[in-house]
Amino acid sequence: MITRVAWASVTRRPLTTILCVLLITFGTSITSLLLLVNQQMEQKFANDLAGTDLVLGAKGSPLQLVLSAVYHLDAPTGNISLAEAAPYLESPLVKQAIPLAYGDTYAGYRILGTTADFLDKYGGTLASGRVFTEPMEVVVGAEVAQQTGLKVGDTLLGAHGETADADVHADHPYTVVGIVGHAGNALDRLLLTPVASVWEVHGEHAHEHGDEEQGEHAHEHGDEEHPEHEAHANEPEEEITAVLLTLHSKRSVLTLPRVINQNTRMQAVLPALEINRLFYLLGIGTDALRLLGGGIMLVASISIFMALLDRMRERKHELAILRVTGYSRFQLFLLPVIEAGLLALLGYVFGLLLSRAMLWWVNFRAAADFKLIFSQTWQGNEVFVLLGTIALAVMAALFPAWRAMRVDVVAALRR
Amino acid sequence: MSNTIPSAVLSASQLSYQYRGGTLLSFPDLHLDPGEVLLVLGPSGCGKTTLLHLLAGLLPPRTGSIALAGQSYNYTQPAVLDQIRGRNLGIVYQQPHFIDTLTAWQNLRLSPFAQSKEELLELAQQIGIAHLLKKYPQEMSAGELQRLGIARALAHRPGLILADEPTSALDRRHCLAVLERLQTHARQYNAALLIVTHDDRLMTAIPQQITLDYQPAAAQNQQV
């Protein structure tokens, strides 16, 4: 019955209730949103890492190299010579080396020269067709297939550069030989082809596109430092963009980059380290938002405190009636506590809904930029938001509850 | 006199009370059996309301003892006292207060010891408020609230009904109607009825009455 009295007092005083619930709603939605986005970003980034210990690429910004080679979010830092990279790829320390050669784009999606290992690494299974075996064969990621309607047997022309209206390599059509099923990572947004395709499209024609900032065509013919490596002497120097390395021992993760960084024009980067750094930088913004959420929650609990105290003051005779009717002091103490709990619960539920609405908006507006879709499902640690909200509200109710418990029944009844 | 007679609903002996800095109020011994009606008369300031609060266990007396339905008041165990009061006592106030955020029906069912829904509905019909049960107190007239107040005092079938000036704000016709209603329902539930009032009009209606002495010193601490 005390719960019903509390509920009635919450629902029959809409203005105060709306104010309190609104504040809690804003506080919890910001906190929930942060939790969701942070956690899923980290998860997503960890997933796409797929066990890559090192990324080998051209010198430049290490973060850029990781973002481009592992997450396909940024332009590459430039190309490296396969000949220069080869000794490290064949090193006994290396368990697996997957070359990446960035070539063209199709409908805004990257055509990535690599090996079939890339498919396995990212957990790709073919929905139809087969894996590429010959140059100019291409396997299409799930999202690409869905967006462009490509199917096995189709041919497509790669465009040079990231935009759709860039040069089209009309003389080098790719043939779709397979479609990859949904993998939930970078694979979905790529078209995979053997590295040799990229060489075939670009190597035989000495393009001078002048888009060096894209780094995809930083060809420097005749600049070979390892002329003894002449496996393909009839072609210009074979270049790749980056290599994803998985090592046998975690210890070499620290030693190998030092060797490479000191002795070559390439750099080897620990992607995990770079991503931590990125999250550290993002963390400054998150902290500000977290403070904002906390501040709103604080204001919410102050408003609950004032609303309850006010109510206990003006409703003394109701408290007296409850006492006379047979309710104990402890039950009177519970009344404002339950009221606060109800307000917190309402605010939390609305906050949860609002955070989902905001997330939906983020997904709607920014999916293309972030290449991330955030899940809207309830995350386990959101229970801490609930507990924290209720704890704050109950704390705000303690003093009003103490006052309610101590109400002078005789004085209240005389009025 | 400190021994309680088992059949008595209420017995109070050698009660006295002193407000802080005020003079001592002493009260005559009281003994009420089920179904009995007692009028406690006295001018304003003689301590009538104080007596009512003492009998309800809301104030601890300076001296004396009270037993309600065979259970003595022990002021060191307030939770037990809350139970005794909640179970056995119904109070009709001069100005009835209700929980404003609850409907009349919810107010009627407020008591933890309230009767079943069916019995309460029957009670509401007898008192003539069955059609008002969905209303909130602020939507009801003074007369309707008065009736709701009586219904609430009876909702848990108390052994004793204490009525504090139930008629003093009413004209003669309504005064007698309210008195009639109180007596009828008290009789029906076999509850003892103790009416505390300065309303002389009730003197002729209720034979059993006591008058509290007017104590000039107490007038300085008027408590009505």
Interface residues (C-beta under 8 A of the other chain):
Chain A: M1 R4 V5 A8 S9 T11 R12 R13 R315 H317 E318 A320 I321 L322 R323 V324 T325 G326 Y327 S328 R329 F330 V409 V410 L413 R414
Chain B: T49 H53 A56 L58 L59 P78 A79 D82 Q83 R85 G86 R87 L89 I91 Y93 H97 F98 I99 D100 T101 L102 Q106 R109 L110 S111 P112 F113 H156 Q223 V224
